[in-house]
Amino acid sequence: MTFMFENLQVYQKAVDLADSTATITEQFPRSYFYLIDQLNRASLSVATNIAEGNGRFTKADRKNFFIIARGSTQECVPLFELARRRGLVDEQTHQRMRTDLEEIARMLSG
């Protein structure tokens, strides 16, 4: 059985974001656990809130979860910026993640 939200392009991109974030943060030194944890939680929150919102019955309820997902998307921006400044991600990776975040944010706003 396929859940309806699994067909949404924004959901698929959000899962890709969470997966990429997990892969990237695996390389971070253990001393940056706080950043690893926050990045993974924020990126996963995007996909999980899209999924949960699609399971709601009222339009207002769904909208609230999409707003939370968008907020989590934006939460990732300063976290990846700090990772870039600390030399944990290179400029190319930072730009790729930022582009993905911008695209997801636009999709959630539309």
ZIDA-V120047 format. One record per backbone hydrogen bond with DSSP energy under -0.5 kcal/mol. NH is the residue of the N-H (numbers start at 0). CO is the residue of the C=O. E is the energy in kcal/mol with one decimal. If there is no record, write none. Layout:
BEGIN
NH|CO|E + NH|CO|E
END
This chain:
BEGIN
5|2|-1.3 + 6|3|-1.8 + 7|4|-1.3 + 11|7|-2.1 + 12|8|-2.5 + 13|9|-2.0 + 14|10|-2.4 + 15|11|-2.1 + 16|12|-2.3 + 17|13|-2.3 + 18|14|-2.5 + 19|15|-2.9 + 20|16|-2.7 + 21|17|-2.2 + 22|18|-2.1 + 23|19|-2.8 + 24|20|-2.8 + 25|21|-1.1 + 26|23|-1.4 + 27|24|-1.2 + 31|28|-2.1 + 32|29|-1.4 + 34|31|-0.6 + 35|31|-2.4 + 36|32|-3.2 + 37|33|-2.0 + 38|34|-2.5 + 39|35|-2.3 + 40|36|-2.5 + 41|37|-2.6 + 42|38|-2.5 + 43|39|-2.1 + 44|40|-1.9 + 45|41|-1.0 + 46|42|-0.9 + 47|43|-2.4 + 48|44|-2.2 + 49|45|-1.6 + 50|46|-2.4 + 51|47|-2.7 + 52|48|-2.4 + 53|49|-1.8 + 54|50|-0.7 + 54|51|-0.9 + 55|52|-1.3 + 61|57|-2.3 + 62|58|-2.7 + 63|59|-2.0 + 64|60|-1.6 + 65|61|-1.9 + 66|62|-2.3 + 67|63|-2.0 + 68|64|-2.3 + 69|65|-2.2 + 70|66|-2.2 + 71|67|-2.3 + 72|68|-1.9 + 73|69|-2.1 + 74|70|-1.8 + 75|71|-1.3 + 76|72|-0.6 + 76|73|-0.7 + 77|73|-0.7 + 78|74|-0.9 + 79|75|-2.6 + 80|76|-2.0 + 81|77|-2.4 + 82|78|-2.0 + 83|79|-2.2 + 84|80|-2.7 + 85|81|-2.2 + 86|83|-1.5 + 87|82|-2.8 + 88|82|-1.1 + 93|89|-2.5 + 94|90|-2.6 + 95|91|-2.3 + 96|92|-2.6 + 97|93|-2.5 + 98|94|-2.6 + 99|95|-2.3 + 100|96|-2.5 + 101|97|-2.5 + 102|98|-2.2 + 103|99|-2.4 + 104|100|-2.6 + 105|101|-2.3 + 106|102|-2.2 + 107|103|-2.4 + 108|104|-1.4 + 109|105|-1.3
END
